[in-house]
Amino acid sequence: MVNDPVNEATSSTEPIPSPGQRRHWWLIGVTICLLLVVAVVLVWFLFRSGIQVTLQNTGSHSLRSVVIHVTGASYSLGDIPPGSTAQAIVHPTGESHLEIEFTNLDGQIQRLDAGGYFEPGYRGTIDISIKDGVIEKNEQQIRLRSWLP
């Protein structure tokens, strides 16, 4: 007996899935994908850490070459014109506070201690206003990362 390719193709023993079965598996696949996306977003939200620092220049001159420093890391914010703000999320490598460095009108580097206490795993915000080289406002809301937002 010679093998006939036409007969082999039509004599499969596997059942052909019905349209209802295909839809069932498609819905299961979509549901699993959606659950994975939700899980990734949830994990990112719950486990993110870092302190969002916002600097506002309320003075009459630009803050030039602004750099914020925390333990183990520095973040360059560039120039901040009068009335403008700049932001960075900082991640210290150990116990830390915030320092702000910039070049003043005389061309000298000035460094301000904004205080605070945070370390890896903390999250929150620090909002600072600087007017003519002096910290005018320093609001800090910092907490240890928790399961609650």
JODA-V769294 format. One record per residue. N is the residue number from 1. RES is the residue in one letter. OMEGA is omega in whole degrees, -180 to 180 (999 if undefined). Layout:
n = <N;N>
res = <RES;RES>
omega = <OMEGA;OMEGA>
This chain:
n = <1;2;3;4;5;6;7;8;9;10;11;12;13;14;15;16;17;18;19;20;21;22;23;24;25;26;27;28;29;30;31;32;33;34;35;36;37;38;39;40;41;42;43;44;45;46;47;48;49;50;51;52;53;54;55;56;57;58;59;60;61;62;63;64;65;66;67;68;69;70;71;72;73;74;75;76;77;78;79;80;81;82;83;84;85;86;87;88;89;90;91;92;93;94;95;96;97;98;99;100;101;102;103;104;105;106;107;108;109;110;111;112;113;114;115;116;117;118;119;120;121;122;123;124;125;126;127;128;129;130;131;132;133;134;135;136;137;138;139;140;141;142;143;144;145;146;147;148;149>
res = <M;V;N;D;P;V;N;E;A;T;S;S;T;E;P;I;P;S;P;G;Q;R;R;H;W;W;L;I;G;V;T;I;C;L;L;L;V;V;A;V;V;L;V;W;F;L;F;R;S;G;I;Q;V;T;L;Q;N;T;G;S;H;S;L;R;S;V;V;I;H;V;T;G;A;S;Y;S;L;G;D;I;P;P;G;S;T;A;Q;A;I;V;H;P;T;G;E;S;H;L;E;I;E;F;T;N;L;D;G;Q;I;Q;R;L;D;A;G;G;Y;F;E;P;G;Y;R;G;T;I;D;I;S;I;K;D;G;V;I;E;K;N;E;Q;Q;I;R;L;R;S;W;L;P>
omega = <-179;178;179;-178;180;-180;179;-178;-176;-177;179;180;180;179;178;-178;178;177;179;179;179;180;179;-180;178;178;177;179;179;180;179;179;179;178;178;178;179;180;180;179;180;179;179;-178;-176;-173;178;176;-179;-179;177;180;177;177;177;177;178;-180;-177;180;179;168;-174;176;-178;176;174;-174;169;-179;176;-178;175;-176;-179;179;180;-180;176;180;177;179;-178;177;174;-177;172;172;-174;-179;179;178;179;177;-171;167;-176;173;-178;-179;177;177;-178;-177;-180;-180;179;178;179;-179;-179;177;-180;176;-178;174;175;179;-179;-180;177;174;-180;-177;170;178;-176;172;178;179;178;174;-179;176;-178;-180;179;180;-177;173;-174;178;175;179;179;178;-179;-180;999>
